[in-house]
Structures are given as structure tokens and as C-alpha cells.
């Protein structure tokens, strides 16, 4: 019996376009952004035209595109940056890489060399996303379409001990803190400080579109998209605790759970090694200083709350 992988990935979709994408092992060195962007913009044009042909001028659609270039194996991309120097050199990384998007110092060694290549992957993808955003505006989709940009994980480059590379190793920030950008036709540019997660994307989209919501976790972020949030909105997120977990798997047996509260305290329970850690992300984003055993009374509320929250979960774990 042949074991099948990736079964039903296209379930529920009317149109599935995976042309040109290679197997998992082959895709490790595939630079797919150019091809995905071309097909994505073509599809956007078709959907835009379809909406224009409707009597009411609208035809609802859901479109998902997966850019997987920022992934192992890290590749150096020799691409010409299409951004102006005035824009490009406002970015911190550009000062380190004066060749703009051609990252990868040949003199770099070990982890630094990997980081350079990873930065190249990000810049490469960003250039093609710029083409998508341009088409999004030119087709008028910015007037009636919600745009979400996010990622499923970050990346570890031996940031701590035990030292890990890649991802799927821990619940520290370098692996779990990802971008989440949401643009609606009515939203204004702003940066929010509330603790949110990918679990919130589904309830947010159902709230914004009026689609019936199924049984899902998470909170709708739609109230946060306004520059004038109601008091009850702030109160709702002020009481929130976000749960995180690293499950063990055949290649990595570590089991870790974590929780973050709205005040910026994060507690990690390493179940495999039976350790507790507490970090103040406001002062220690790199999670280097463990406050679990400090006597600071100001930490007691968050420490007891988070420990109780995680202990309740651990007791229910087989």
C-alpha cells in the first residue's frame, strides 16, 4: 500500500493551481516566487473581471497564495532590487548589504552565512510581493477586498542553548513571532500592541465578511482595525492569555508549552526537561533573562496567573 501525503489540501477550493511546484525535497532549492506571482496576478485579474460582470458589481472570492522561498534550503538570489534607493536604504538590513537584495557575504562563515542567505530569501520574496500589491491597487481590489499577509513560523539561528537551527524546535520568539498585516478598504495604517495570534485570523475574516462562523478558537481582530477602538475592545484584549505549543515529533522529541499575557509576560514550560521560565518581553524580547525565581512582587500576579493557566493544561495532557 502506497502511503499518500498531502491528501485533500485542495478540499473546498474551486480552483487549484499548483503547476510547476516540485516535490518537498526538490522544492528545497526552488525559487518559486516569480512563477507564483505571475499566476497569482493573472487569477486576480480574472476574479476582478468576474466581479465587474456581475449585476451588482461584486463577486465574493477567497484567494490564498503560498510563497515558500523563505525556507530551507536557504538560497542566495541574484535579483535586481526594483525599489528606489531612498526606500531601500531605510531598511536596517540594507546598511549591512550595500548590494541591496544580493545578500550573502562570501567571507561570512557558519550561522552568519545562513542568516545572509535567509535575508536574501526574504528580500527576493518581498520584491515579488511588491508586484502583487501594485496589481491589487491597479485592479481596484483595495476598494472592496481584505488583504492578509502572515507566516506560519519564524526561524532559529542558534539564538540560545540548546542551539537550534531551522524551526519547529521551541516556543521562543525567534520561531513563533511572525508578521500579521491586515488591510481592509476602510482601515488606516497603524501598529497595534495587543497580543494576537494566527488563531485569530479565521474569526476576524468571518466577522468582517459576515460569513457564518464555525466552531473555532481565537478572537475577532476587527475592532482593532479602527483607530478608535471602543473601551470594551481594550478590556477584552487586556484579559487575554495566548497559548503556544511545540509538539514532539520523530525528529525532535521536545515538548514545550507557553503562554503570553496582555502585559507582555511570557511563561514557558519545558515539559520534556521539567523546567519553568518567565520573561518580560517589554524589556527582554530575546528571552535571555529568566525571572521565574525572582522575588519581585510586581511579577507575582502574572507569574501565578500564567503558571496556573499552563498547569491546568498540563494536567489534562495524557
C-alpha positions in Angstrom: 0.0 0.0 0.0 1.4 3.4 -1.0 1.4 6.0 1.7 -0.2 9.2 0.4 0.9 12.6 1.7 -0.8 16.0 1.4 -4.3 14.4 0.9 -7.2 16.9 0.4 -5.0 20.0 0.5 -7.3 21.5 -2.1 -10.5 20.5 -0.4 -13.2 23.2 -0.5 -11.4 25.2 -3.3 -13.0 25.8 -6.7 -9.7 26.5 -8.4 -6.3 24.8 -7.5 -3.1 25.8 -9.3 0.0 24.0 -8.2 1.6 23.8 -11.6 5.4 23.8 -11.6 5.8 23.1 -8.0 8.2 20.3 -7.2 8.3 17.6 -4.6 9.2 18.5 -1.0 12.8 17.5 -1.4 13.2 19.1 -4.8 11.5 22.3 -3.7 14.2 23.0 -1.2 16.2 24.7 -3.9 13.3 26.0 -6.0 12.9 29.8 -6.3 9.1 29.9 -6.9 8.2 33.5 -6.3 8.3 34.7 -9.9 6.0 31.9 -11.1 3.6 32.2 -8.3 3.4 35.9 -8.7 2.6 35.6 -12.4 -0.2 33.1 -11.9 -1.5 35.0 -8.8 -1.8 38.3 -10.7 -3.5 36.5 -13.6 -6.0 35.0 -11.2 -6.6 38.4 -9.5 -7.4 39.9 -12.9 -9.8 37.1 -13.7 -11.6 37.5 -10.4 -11.7 41.2 -10.7 -13.3 40.9 -14.2 -15.7 38.3 -13.0 -16.9 40.7 -10.2 -17.3 43.6 -12.7 -19.5 41.5 -14.9 -22.0 40.8 -12.1 -25.1 42.8 -11.9 -24.2 44.3 -8.5 -20.6 44.7 -9.4 -19.4 42.3 -6.8 -18.5 38.6 -6.8 -17.1 37.4 -3.4 -14.0 35.3 -3.5 -11.3 33.8 -1.3 -7.8 33.6 -2.7 -4.8 32.1 -1.0 -1.2 32.2 -2.2 1.7 30.3 -0.5 5.2 31.8 -1.0 7.7 29.3 0.3 11.0 30.7 -0.7 12.0 31.8 2.9 12.5 28.2 3.8 15.3 25.6 3.9 17.4 25.2 2.0 18.4 28.9 2.1 19.3 30.3 -1.3 21.2 33.4 -2.3 19.1 35.2 -5.0 20.9 37.4 -7.6 17.9 39.7 -8.3 17.9 43.4 -9.1 16.1 45.4 -6.5 13.2 47.3 -8.0 12.7 49.6 -5.1 14.2 53.1 -5.1 17.4 53.6 -3.1 15.5 56.2 -1.0 13.1 53.5 0.2 15.5 50.5 0.3 18.2 52.1 2.4 15.7 53.0 5.1 15.7 49.3 5.9 18.2 48.3 8.6 19.5 45.3 6.7 20.5 47.3 3.6 23.3 49.1 5.5 24.8 45.7 6.0 24.3 44.6 2.4 25.1 47.6 0.1 24.4 45.4 -2.9 20.7 45.8 -1.9 19.0 42.5 -2.5 22.0 40.4 -3.4 22.7 39.2 0.1 25.4 36.7 1.1 28.9 37.9 2.1 31.3 35.3 0.7 33.5 35.9 3.7 30.8 35.0 6.1 31.0 31.7 8.0 28.7 29.4 9.8 25.5 30.9 11.2 26.1 34.4 9.7 26.3 32.9 6.2 23.0 31.2 6.8 21.4 34.4 8.0 22.6 36.3 4.9 21.0 33.7 2.7 17.8 33.8 4.7 17.8 37.6 4.3 18.2 37.1 0.6 15.1 34.8 0.6 13.1 37.4 2.4 14.2 40.2 0.0 13.5 38.1 -3.0 10.0 37.3 -1.9 9.4 40.9 -0.9 10.2 42.2 -4.4 7.6 40.0 -6.0 5.0 40.8 -3.3 5.5 44.4 -4.4 4.2 43.4 -7.8 1.1 41.8 -6.2 0.4 44.9 -4.1 0.7 47.0 -7.3 -1.8 44.8 -9.1 -4.1 44.9 -6.0 -4.3 48.6 -6.3 -4.5 48.9 -10.1 -7.3 46.4 -10.3 -9.3 48.3 -7.6 -9.3 45.4 -5.3 -8.1 47.7 -2.5 -11.5 49.2 -2.5 -13.5 46.1 -1.8 -11.1 43.3 -0.7 -9.4 42.3 2.5 -5.7 41.6 2.3 -3.9 39.5 4.9 -0.1 38.9 5.0 1.3 36.4 7.5 3.6 33.4 8.0 3.4 30.1 9.8 6.7 30.4 11.7 9.9 32.3 12.2 13.4 30.8 12.2 16.0 29.9 14.7 19.7 30.6 14.1 21.3 29.2 17.3 19.9 32.1 19.3 20.2 30.2 22.6 21.3 27.0 24.2 20.5 24.3 23.4 21.3 25.8 20.0 18.7 25.1 17.2 18.6 25.8 13.5 15.5 26.0 11.4 12.1 25.8 13.1 9.7 23.5 14.9 12.1 23.3 17.8 10.8 25.5 20.5 8.3 28.2 21.6 10.8 31.1 21.8 10.1 34.3 19.9 12.5 33.7 17.1 10.4 30.8 15.9 6.8 31.9 16.9 6.7 35.7 16.4 5.5 36.2 12.8 4.2 39.2 10.9 0.4 39.7 10.7 -0.8 42.5 8.4 -4.5 43.1 7.8 -5.8 45.7 5.3 -9.4 46.4 4.7 -10.9 49.0 2.4 -11.7 51.2 5.5 -8.7 50.6 7.7 -6.0 53.1 8.3 -2.3 52.3 8.7 -1.5 51.6 12.4 0.6 49.3 14.6 -1.2 47.6 17.4 0.3 46.3 20.7 -2.3 43.8 21.7 -1.3 40.1 22.0 -2.8 38.3 19.0 -2.2 35.1 17.1 -2.8 33.2 13.9 -5.8 31.6 15.6 -7.5 35.0 15.3 -7.4 35.2 11.5 -10.5 33.0 10.9 -12.8 34.7 13.3 -11.6 38.1 12.0 -12.4 37.3 8.4 -15.8 35.8 9.3 -16.6 38.9 11.3 -15.6 41.3 8.5 -17.4 39.5 5.8 -20.5 38.3 7.6 -19.8 34.7 6.8 -21.2 32.3 9.4 -18.5 31.4 11.9 -17.9 27.7 12.7 -16.5 26.4 16.0 -13.1 27.9 16.1 -10.8 29.4 18.7 -9.5 32.9 18.7 -10.9 36.4 18.8 -12.0 38.7 16.0 -9.5 41.4 15.5 -11.9 43.5 13.5 -12.4 46.1 16.4 -8.7 46.7 16.4 -8.6 47.7 12.8 -10.2 51.0 13.7 -8.1 53.8 15.0 -10.8 54.5 17.6 -11.3 51.2 19.5 -14.2 51.1 21.9 -13.4 50.7 25.7 -14.9 47.2 25.8 -12.5 46.1 23.0 -9.5 47.2 25.0 -10.9 45.4 28.1 -11.4 42.2 26.1 -7.8 42.0 24.9 -6.5 43.2 28.3 -7.7 40.0 29.9 -6.3 37.7 27.2 -3.8 34.9 27.5 -2.4 33.4 24.3 -1.4 29.8 24.3 1.6 28.3 22.4 2.8 24.8 22.0 5.7 22.8 20.5 4.7 19.2 20.0 7.3 16.4 19.9 7.7 14.6 16.6 10.0 11.7 15.4 13.0 14.0 14.6 12.6 16.2 17.7 11.3 14.9 20.9 11.0 18.2 22.8 7.5 19.1 24.2 7.1 22.7 25.3 4.1 24.9 26.0 3.9 28.6 26.7 1.5 31.4 27.4 1.7 35.2 26.9 -0.5 37.7 28.8 -1.6 41.2 27.7 1.1 42.8 29.9 3.9 41.2 27.9 4.9 38.5 30.3 5.6 35.1 28.7 5.9 31.8 30.6 7.4 28.7 29.1 7.0 25.2 30.5 9.5 22.7 29.0 7.6 19.5 29.7 10.4 17.3 28.4 13.1 18.8 30.6 10.7 19.7 33.5 11.7 23.4 33.7 9.8 26.7 34.0 10.8 30.1 32.6 9.3 33.6 32.8 10.3 36.5 30.6 9.2 40.2 30.4 9.0 40.7 26.7 8.8 44.5 27.2 12.4 44.5 28.5 13.8 41.3 27.2 12.4 40.4 23.7 15.3 37.9 23.2 14.1 35.9 26.2 17.6 35.8 27.9 16.7 36.6 31.5 14.6 34.1 33.3 12.5 35.8 36.0 10.8 32.7 37.3 12.6 32.7 40.6 13.0 36.4 41.2 11.4 37.9 44.3 10.0 41.0 42.5 6.5 41.4 43.9 5.3 43.2 40.8 5.6 39.9 38.9 3.5 37.8 41.2 0.1 38.4 39.5 1.3 37.5 36.1 3.6 34.7 37.3 0.8 33.0 39.3 -1.8 33.6 36.6 0.4 32.1 33.8 1.6 29.2 35.9 -2.0 28.3 36.8 -3.0 28.6 33.2 -0.3 26.3 31.9 -0.6 23.8 34.9 -4.3 23.4 34.1 -3.4 22.4 30.5 -0.5 20.1 31.6 -2.8 18.2 34.0 -5.1 17.4 31.0 -2.2 16.2 28.8 -2.0 12.4 28.5 
